[in-house]
Amino acid sequence: MGDLPRQSGQGDEIGAIGGQSLSAQPTTQQLILHHGPLAFSAAAMGEGPLVLCLHGFPDNANSFRHQLPFLAAAGYRAVAVTLRGYEPSSQPADGDYSMQALVADVLAWVEELDAGPVHLIGHDWGAAIAYSAAAFAPDKFRSIAALAVPHPGRFSAEARRHPKQALLSWYMLFFQLRGLSERAVRWNNFALLKRLWNKWSPGWDGPDAVMEDVLATFRKPGVLTASLGYYRAALGRKKQGAPSKSQAAFKLTIPVLAMSGEEDGCVDSEVFEQLLYDEDYTAGLKFERVRGAGHFLHQERPDACNRILLEWLNSND
């Protein structure tokens, strides 16, 4: 598959997929997945090839509420997992939120589900984890779809060279201020998280129930510090300097779909595309920019995103 081409497209120009009827609402199954002593809640729908969905920040597994029933009705088993630290049962005693630990969680879930090579869909931090898991254990995965975040090595090493992106990423440095950033995020009923959602997805007036569900997650014991721990672990590795070019340019040897919201106020869509290097994707890269969407593109434009995702999954089964 090394000679697959890179493709580009616009999300809202993709038509219906093969006339399939996707109106049925499959039953949701609640699961508990494990990695050592840690337990992770998950929601599953459907039967068929496994699609593992990984959420981002500030969010939770309900981020994929539009994708699970759609993919299940299309013949897939879609599973959205609550990531490490986003519930008390998955908060490690040693506070390890390194990428190595996050990848190890995913590999443990794949083994527990016993589903053979699986598809990964990740949003935000979930996308960064998907890239890294696929690079570390490519035999475990059929494909990945990365929403709102480009290749994490390239982003880490090169995003600072783009002034606009450097400004957009201010919060990553702020989250390094232990204690102070927790107090700031909690202030006024998590007003900062609401502000991030509004800035990152401008023009989208997300339902109040969605935001309240996210805030309920962050009110649980330890969740806020755990979620900020992702950023602290990521930037902490750079105390000795930025990653070398060879470290940043790790290869993906399975097919990759990269999706960006045209109006993303967190990871600028043009910067996203500039950080996609064909040589990083030896099994092929497809890039889709979704019009009328920001950072939470799969929630803002679920119909357009679902059509893109289903076409991608069908082409990589």
Solvent accessible surface area in square Angstrom, and as a share of the most:
residue,aa,sasa,rsa
1,M,141,0.63
2,G,61,0.58
3,D,130,0.68
4,L,75,0.37
5,P,86,0.54
6,R,85,0.31
7,Q,87,0.39
8,S,86,0.55
9,G,24,0.23
10,Q,51,0.23
11,G,0,0.00
12,D,54,0.28
13,E,113,0.51
14,I,30,0.15
15,G,49,0.47
16,A,90,0.70
17,I,32,0.16
18,G,77,0.74
19,G,72,0.69
20,Q,81,0.36
21,S,92,0.60
22,L,42,0.21
23,S,92,0.59
24,A,68,0.53
25,Q,139,0.62
26,P,38,0.24
27,T,119,0.69
28,T,56,0.33
29,Q,88,0.39
30,Q,136,0.60
31,L,27,0.14
32,I,98,0.50
33,L,6,0.03
34,H,86,0.39
35,H,56,0.25
36,G,63,0.60
37,P,132,0.83
38,L,15,0.08
39,A,22,0.17
40,F,0,0.00
41,S,37,0.24
42,A,4,0.03
43,A,23,0.18
44,A,0,0.00
45,M,25,0.11
46,G,18,0.17
47,E,132,0.59
48,G,43,0.42
49,P,45,0.28
50,L,6,0.03
51,V,0,0.00
52,L,0,0.00
53,C,0,0.00
54,L,0,0.00
55,H,0,0.00
56,G,1,0.01
57,F,0,0.00
58,P,0,0.00
59,D,2,0.01
60,N,11,0.05
61,A,16,0.12
62,N,79,0.41
63,S,1,0.01
64,F,1,0.00
65,R,82,0.30
66,H,65,0.29
67,Q,1,0.00
68,L,9,0.05
69,P,18,0.11
70,F,32,0.13
71,L,1,0.00
72,A,10,0.08
73,A,32,0.25
74,A,19,0.15
75,G,38,0.36
76,Y,5,0.02
77,R,45,0.16
78,A,0,0.00
79,V,0,0.00
80,A,2,0.01
81,V,0,0.00
82,T,16,0.09
83,L,4,0.02
84,R,14,0.05
85,G,0,0.00
86,Y,4,0.01
87,E,21,0.10
88,P,69,0.44
89,S,60,0.39
90,S,0,0.00
91,Q,48,0.21
92,P,18,0.12
93,A,120,0.93
94,D,115,0.59
95,G,43,0.42
96,D,52,0.27
97,Y,20,0.08
98,S,22,0.14
99,M,30,0.13
100,Q,121,0.54
101,A,10,0.08
102,L,4,0.02
103,V,10,0.06
104,A,36,0.28
105,D,2,0.01
106,V,1,0.00
107,L,35,0.18
108,A,21,0.16
109,W,1,0.00
110,V,7,0.04
111,E,139,0.62
112,E,78,0.35
113,L,38,0.19
114,D,124,0.64
115,A,43,0.33
116,G,43,0.41
117,P,63,0.40
118,V,0,0.00
119,H,0,0.00
120,L,1,0.00
121,I,0,0.00
122,G,0,0.00
123,H,0,0.00
124,D,9,0.05
125,W,32,0.11
126,G,0,0.00
127,A,0,0.00
128,A,10,0.08
129,I,1,0.00
130,A,0,0.00
131,Y,0,0.00
132,S,17,0.11
133,A,0,0.00
134,A,0,0.00
135,A,36,0.28
136,F,152,0.63
137,A,11,0.09
138,P,47,0.30
139,D,104,0.54
140,K,87,0.37
141,F,7,0.03
142,R,83,0.30
143,S,0,0.00
144,I,0,0.00
145,A,1,0.01
146,A,0,0.00
147,L,0,0.00
148,A,0,0.00
149,V,18,0.10
150,P,0,0.00
151,H,0,0.00
152,P,25,0.16
153,G,10,0.10
154,R,11,0.04
155,F,25,0.10
156,S,31,0.20
157,A,11,0.08
158,E,18,0.08
159,A,9,0.07
160,R,126,0.46
161,R,170,0.62
162,H,42,0.19
163,P,105,0.66
164,K,122,0.52
165,Q,1,0.00
166,A,49,0.38
167,L,137,0.68
168,L,42,0.21
169,S,18,0.12
170,W,99,0.35
171,Y,6,0.02
172,M,41,0.18
173,L,128,0.64
174,F,48,0.20
175,F,0,0.00
176,Q,54,0.24
177,L,86,0.43
178,R,176,0.64
179,G,28,0.26
180,L,88,0.44
181,S,0,0.00
182,E,13,0.06
183,R,155,0.57
184,A,35,0.27
185,V,0,0.00
186,R,120,0.44
187,W,174,0.61
188,N,95,0.49
189,N,73,0.37
190,F,14,0.06
191,A,29,0.22
192,L,22,0.11
193,L,0,0.00
194,K,67,0.28
195,R,124,0.45
196,L,3,0.01
197,W,12,0.04
198,N,98,0.50
199,K,120,0.51
200,W,4,0.01
201,S,1,0.00
202,P,57,0.36
203,G,91,0.88
204,W,51,0.18
205,D,136,0.70
206,G,23,0.22
207,P,73,0.46
208,D,126,0.65
209,A,77,0.60
210,V,19,0.11
211,M,31,0.14
212,E,84,0.38
213,D,50,0.26
214,V,2,0.01
215,L,2,0.01
216,A,44,0.34
217,T,11,0.06
218,F,4,0.02
219,R,109,0.40
220,K,91,0.38
221,P,102,0.64
222,G,39,0.37
223,V,0,0.00
224,L,3,0.01
225,T,65,0.38
226,A,3,0.02
227,S,1,0.01
228,L,0,0.00
229,G,11,0.11
230,Y,2,0.01
231,Y,8,0.03
232,R,14,0.05
233,A,27,0.21
234,A,19,0.14
235,L,45,0.22
236,G,28,0.27
237,R,134,0.49
238,K,44,0.19
239,K,170,0.72
240,Q,176,0.78
241,G,42,0.40
242,A,59,0.46
243,P,38,0.24
244,S,55,0.36
245,K,162,0.69
246,S,93,0.60
247,Q,120,0.53
248,A,3,0.02
249,A,17,0.13
250,F,55,0.23
251,K,92,0.39
252,L,0,0.00
253,T,73,0.43
254,I,14,0.07
255,P,6,0.04
256,V,0,0.00
257,L,0,0.00
258,A,0,0.00
259,M,0,0.00
260,S,1,0.00
261,G,0,0.00
262,E,80,0.36
263,E,80,0.36
264,D,9,0.05
265,G,16,0.15
266,C,2,0.01
267,V,5,0.03
268,D,16,0.08
269,S,6,0.04
270,E,116,0.52
271,V,8,0.05
272,F,0,0.00
273,E,56,0.25
274,Q,102,0.45
275,L,1,0.01
276,L,8,0.04
277,Y,67,0.26
278,D,79,0.41
279,E,98,0.44
280,D,0,0.00
281,Y,10,0.04
282,T,57,0.33
283,A,4,0.03
284,G,6,0.05
285,L,5,0.02
286,K,26,0.11
287,F,2,0.01
288,E,3,0.01
289,R,42,0.15
290,V,0,0.00
291,R,90,0.33
292,G,43,0.42
293,A,0,0.00
294,G,0,0.00
295,H,0,0.00
296,F,0,0.00
297,L,0,0.00
298,H,0,0.00
299,Q,7,0.03
300,E,24,0.11
301,R,68,0.25
302,P,29,0.18
303,D,98,0.51
304,A,0,0.00
305,C,0,0.00
306,N,8,0.04
307,R,63,0.23
308,I,1,0.01
309,L,0,0.00
310,L,0,0.00
311,E,63,0.28
312,W,20,0.07
313,L,1,0.01
314,N,66,0.34
315,S,82,0.53
316,N,22,0.11
317,D,90,0.46
